[in-house]
Protein backbone atom coordinates (compact mmCIF):
# COMPACT_ATOMS: atom_id res chain seq x y z
CA UNK A 1 0.00 0.00 0.00
CA UNK A 2 1.52 3.36 -0.98
CA UNK A 3 2.21 5.87 1.76
CA UNK A 4 0.49 9.23 1.24
CA UNK A 5 2.22 12.12 2.98
CA UNK A 6 0.21 15.21 3.81
CA UNK A 7 2.18 18.41 4.09
CA UNK A 8 1.16 21.58 5.85
CA UNK A 9 3.36 23.93 3.83
CA UNK A 10 2.91 24.80 0.18
CA UNK A 11 5.78 25.58 -2.15
CA UNK A 12 6.22 27.26 -5.53
CA UNK A 13 6.04 23.96 -7.42
CA UNK A 14 2.74 23.16 -5.71
CA UNK A 15 1.28 26.54 -6.66
CA UNK A 16 2.42 25.98 -10.25
CA UNK A 17 0.61 22.63 -10.40
CA UNK A 18 -2.56 23.89 -8.73
CA UNK A 19 -2.97 27.14 -10.67
CA UNK A 20 -1.18 26.34 -13.93
CA UNK A 21 0.80 29.57 -13.63
CA UNK A 22 4.51 30.08 -14.26
CA UNK A 23 7.19 29.81 -11.59
CA UNK A 24 7.62 33.58 -11.37
CA UNK A 25 3.90 34.28 -10.93
CA UNK A 26 3.67 31.46 -8.35
CA UNK A 27 6.49 33.02 -6.32
CA UNK A 28 4.77 36.41 -6.50
CA UNK A 29 1.52 34.83 -5.30
CA UNK A 30 3.29 33.22 -2.32
CA UNK A 31 4.92 36.56 -1.50
CA UNK A 32 1.51 38.29 -1.55
CA UNK A 33 0.15 35.63 0.80
CA UNK A 34 3.09 36.22 3.18
CA UNK A 35 2.50 39.98 3.08
CA UNK A 36 -1.22 39.62 3.74
CA UNK A 37 -0.47 37.46 6.80
CA UNK A 38 2.29 39.79 8.08
CA UNK A 39 4.99 37.13 7.71
CA UNK A 40 8.65 37.86 7.16
CA UNK A 41 10.10 37.22 3.67
CA UNK A 42 11.07 33.60 3.17
CA UNK A 43 8.73 32.18 5.80
CA UNK A 44 6.58 29.19 4.92
CA UNK A 45 3.01 29.47 3.67
CA UNK A 46 0.51 26.94 4.97
CA UNK A 47 -2.13 25.19 2.93
CA UNK A 48 -4.87 26.96 4.91
CA UNK A 49 -3.35 30.38 4.19
CA UNK A 50 -3.11 29.57 0.48
CA UNK A 51 -6.72 28.38 0.31
CA UNK A 52 -8.01 31.37 2.26
CA UNK A 53 -6.15 33.82 0.02
CA UNK A 54 -7.10 32.21 -3.30
CA UNK A 55 -10.63 31.19 -2.23
CA UNK A 56 -9.99 27.62 -3.42
CA UNK A 57 -11.58 24.81 -1.46
CA UNK A 58 -9.10 22.82 0.67
CA UNK A 59 -10.40 19.46 -0.57
CA UNK A 60 -9.68 20.43 -4.17
CA UNK A 61 -6.11 21.45 -3.36
CA UNK A 62 -5.25 18.34 -1.33
CA UNK A 63 -5.35 16.22 -4.50
CA UNK A 64 -2.26 18.00 -5.80
PEHU-V294923 format. One record per backbone hydrogen bond with DSSP energy under -1.0 kcal/mol. CO is the residue of the C=O (numbers start at 1). NH is the residue of the N-H. Records with the same first field share a line. If there is no record, write none. Layout:
CO->NH + NH
This chain:
8->47
11->15
12->16
13->17
14->18
15->19
16->20
22->26
23->27
24->28
25->29
26->30
27->31
28->32
29->33
30->34
31->35
32->36
33->37
34->39
35->38
40->43
45->10
46->50
47->51
48->52
49->53
50->54
51->55
57->61
58->62
61->64
